[in-house]
C-alpha cells in the first residue's frame, strides 16, 4: 500500500503508478447477490449448465459492472492519503469491459494517478478531483477485464 501524508503529496504523484491490489476471488455468491441487487439475472452469469453449453467462455462470468464495483475495495488496498477525511465517487471519463471474468477466477486492480486538481472550496473543505486509471486483471489472462478512468473527490477537512 502506498501512503501519502497530504493531498499535496498525493497530487505531486500525478502521472505515476499507485500500485496494485492483492488478487481476490469472484465467487458464485458475489455474482448471485449482484444479480439480485441489480435485477440482471441473465443466464450467462448464473446458469452454469447453460453457460457450459452455449457460452463462448464455457462457464458463467461476472457482470461487467460487478467487476467495476470492486474498485473502492481494491483501491483501498492500493493507496491512502492520511489527511483525507472524506472521499466521494464523482464519476468516470471512460469505462471499457475488455474481457470476461469467469466466476471463480481471481481479479486484481492496478492503478495510476492520471492527475489531481484542486476542487472549489466546499464549506471550508480543501480537496482535489483525482482521476485514476484503473486496470482490472484476471489471474492467468493476458487481456484485462476492465479498463476505467475513475474520478474521485477527496477532502482533507
C-alpha positions as CSV (number, residue, x, y, z in Angstrom):
1,X,0.0,0.0,0.0
2,X,1.2,3.4,-0.9
3,X,0.6,6.1,1.7
4,X,0.6,9.8,1.2
5,X,0.6,12.3,4.1
6,X,-1.4,15.0,2.4
7,X,-3.4,15.7,-0.8
8,X,-0.5,17.9,-1.9
9,X,1.8,14.8,-1.7
10,X,-0.7,12.7,-3.5
11,X,-1.2,15.3,-6.2
12,X,2.6,15.5,-6.8
13,X,2.4,11.8,-7.7
14,X,0.5,12.6,-10.9
15,X,1.5,10.5,-13.9
16,X,2.9,7.7,-11.7
17,X,1.7,4.2,-10.7
18,X,-0.1,3.9,-7.4
19,X,0.4,0.2,-7.3
20,X,-1.7,-2.9,-7.4
21,X,-4.1,-4.7,-5.1
22,X,-4.0,-8.3,-4.0
23,X,-6.0,-10.8,-6.0
24,X,-9.5,-11.6,-4.8
25,X,-11.8,-14.4,-5.9
26,X,-15.1,-13.6,-7.6
27,X,-17.4,-16.2,-6.1
28,X,-20.8,-17.5,-7.3
29,X,-22.3,-15.9,-4.2
30,X,-21.0,-12.5,-5.1
31,X,-22.4,-12.9,-8.6
32,X,-25.8,-14.0,-7.3
33,X,-26.0,-11.1,-4.8
34,X,-25.1,-8.7,-7.6
35,X,-27.7,-10.1,-9.9
36,X,-30.3,-9.9,-7.1
37,X,-29.3,-6.3,-6.3
38,X,-29.4,-5.1,-9.9
39,X,-32.2,-7.4,-11.4
40,X,-29.7,-8.7,-14.0
41,X,-30.3,-12.4,-13.9
42,X,-29.0,-13.2,-17.4
43,X,-28.1,-16.9,-17.7
44,X,-24.5,-16.2,-18.7
45,X,-23.9,-15.0,-15.1
46,X,-26.0,-17.6,-13.2
47,X,-26.8,-20.8,-15.1
48,X,-23.6,-22.9,-15.0
49,X,-25.0,-25.7,-17.2
50,X,-26.4,-23.4,-19.9
51,X,-23.1,-21.4,-19.8
52,X,-21.1,-24.6,-20.3
53,X,-23.2,-25.5,-23.3
54,X,-23.8,-22.1,-25.0
55,X,-21.4,-19.5,-23.7
56,X,-18.2,-18.8,-25.7
57,X,-16.5,-18.8,-22.2
58,X,-17.6,-22.3,-21.3
59,X,-18.6,-21.1,-17.8
60,X,-20.5,-18.4,-16.0
61,X,-19.0,-14.9,-16.0
62,X,-19.3,-12.0,-13.6
63,X,-21.3,-8.9,-14.6
64,X,-19.0,-6.2,-16.0
65,X,-20.5,-3.7,-13.5
66,X,-19.7,-6.2,-10.7
67,X,-16.1,-6.1,-11.7
68,X,-16.1,-2.3,-11.8
69,X,-17.9,-2.1,-8.4
70,X,-14.9,-3.7,-6.8
71,X,-12.9,-0.5,-7.4
72,X,-13.4,1.1,-4.0
73,X,-12.4,-2.1,-2.2
74,X,-9.4,-2.7,-4.3
75,X,-8.4,1.0,-4.4
76,X,-8.4,0.9,-0.5
77,X,-5.7,-1.8,-0.8
78,X,-3.6,0.3,-3.2
79,X,-3.3,3.7,-1.6
80,X,-4.4,6.0,1.1
81,X,-4.0,9.7,1.9
82,X,-3.7,10.2,5.7
83,X,-5.1,13.7,5.7
84,X,-8.3,12.8,3.8
85,X,-11.4,12.9,5.9
86,X,-13.9,12.1,3.1
87,X,-13.9,10.7,-0.4
88,X,-16.7,10.7,-2.9
89,X,-17.1,8.8,-6.2
90,X,-17.6,11.5,-8.7
91,X,-17.9,9.6,-12.0
92,X,-15.9,8.2,-14.8
93,X,-14.4,9.6,-18.0
94,X,-14.1,6.2,-19.7
95,X,-15.1,2.6,-18.9
96,X,-14.4,-0.4,-21.2
97,X,-15.2,-4.0,-20.4
98,X,-12.5,-5.6,-22.5
99,X,-12.6,-9.2,-21.2
100,X,-14.7,-11.7,-19.2
101,X,-14.2,-12.6,-15.6
102,X,-15.1,-16.3,-15.2
103,X,-16.8,-17.0,-11.9
104,X,-14.3,-18.5,-9.5
105,X,-11.4,-16.6,-11.1
106,X,-9.2,-14.1,-9.2
107,X,-9.0,-10.4,-10.1
108,X,-6.8,-7.6,-9.0
109,X,-6.6,-3.9,-9.9
110,X,-3.6,-1.8,-11.0
111,X,-3.9,2.0,-10.6
112,X,-2.2,5.1,-11.9
113,X,-2.8,8.7,-10.8
114,X,-3.5,10.4,-14.1
115,X,-3.9,13.8,-12.4
116,X,-5.3,15.6,-9.4
117,X,-6.7,19.2,-9.5
118,X,-8.0,21.4,-6.7
119,X,-11.8,21.5,-6.2
120,X,-13.8,24.5,-5.4
121,X,-13.9,25.2,-1.6
122,X,-17.0,23.5,-0.2
123,X,-17.9,24.9,3.2
124,X,-14.3,25.4,4.1
125,X,-13.2,21.9,2.9
126,X,-10.0,21.6,1.0
127,X,-10.0,19.0,-1.7
128,X,-8.9,17.6,-5.1
129,X,-10.6,15.9,-8.0
130,X,-8.4,12.9,-8.7
131,X,-8.5,11.0,-12.0
132,X,-7.2,7.4,-11.5
133,X,-6.7,5.0,-14.4
134,X,-7.7,1.5,-13.3
135,X,-7.0,-1.8,-14.9
136,X,-8.7,-4.9,-13.6
137,X,-6.7,-8.0,-14.4
138,X,-7.8,-11.7,-14.3
139,X,-5.1,-14.0,-13.0
140,X,-3.7,-16.0,-15.9
141,X,-5.2,-13.9,-18.6
142,X,-3.3,-11.5,-20.9
143,X,-6.2,-9.2,-21.7
144,X,-7.6,-7.1,-18.8
145,X,-11.3,-7.5,-17.9
146,X,-12.0,-3.8,-17.4
147,X,-10.2,-0.5,-18.0
148,X,-11.6,2.6,-16.4
149,X,-10.7,6.2,-15.8
150,X,-12.4,6.9,-12.4
151,X,-12.9,10.3,-10.8
152,X,-13.0,10.8,-7.0
153,X,-13.3,13.9,-4.9
154,X,-11.0,13.8,-1.9
155,X,-11.4,16.3,1.0
156,X,-9.0,17.0,3.9
157,X,-11.4,18.9,6.1
